[in-house]
Amino acid sequence: LYMIILGLCLMSYGWLFLNWQTQSTAATTTTLCVFKNISGIPCPSCGTTRSVMSIYEGNIKQAIMYNPLGIIAAFILIFTPLWLAYDFILEKSTLQSIYHKMELLLKNKFIAFPLILLVLSNWIWNIMKGL
C-alpha cells in the first residue's frame, strides 16, 4: 500500500511539473482524459490538474472554478508524503490504519450516497461550464 501511494504521489508531482513546464507552450485544448477524448464530455475530475496548479500558485478562487476536487487533491499531495515519511521513520502504520477505517466508512450508504451526489453535481457543473 505504501509503495503504491508513494508511486502515485511521485507520478502526480511529475505530472504537475510537466504541466508547469509546458503551460505556456502547449495548447489548452489538448487533454489526456480518455473519457473526454472519446465522448467529448468532461469527466468529473476534468480540470483537477489546473485546479491544483492554481492552488500552488495561491489562486484559490480560480482553483475552485476549475474543479473543487483540486482542493482535495492538493491537500493529499501536500500531506501524504509527510505522513508516509512519519510512518517510515517511526516504523508505524497510521496511514494504513486510517486507509482501512476510511474504506469501511465509505461502505456506509449514508456516507457514500451524499459523496456520490457531490461528485455527480461536480460532473454536471463541469459539463455546464464547458470544461
Secondary structure, DSSP 8 states (H G I E B T S, - for coil): -HHHHHHHHHHHHHHHHHHHHHTTTS-TT----HHHHHHSS--TTTTHHHHHHHHHTT-HHHHHHH-THHHHHHHHHHHHHHHHHHHHHHT--HHHHHHHHHHHHHTSHHHHHHHHHHHHHHHHHHHHTT-
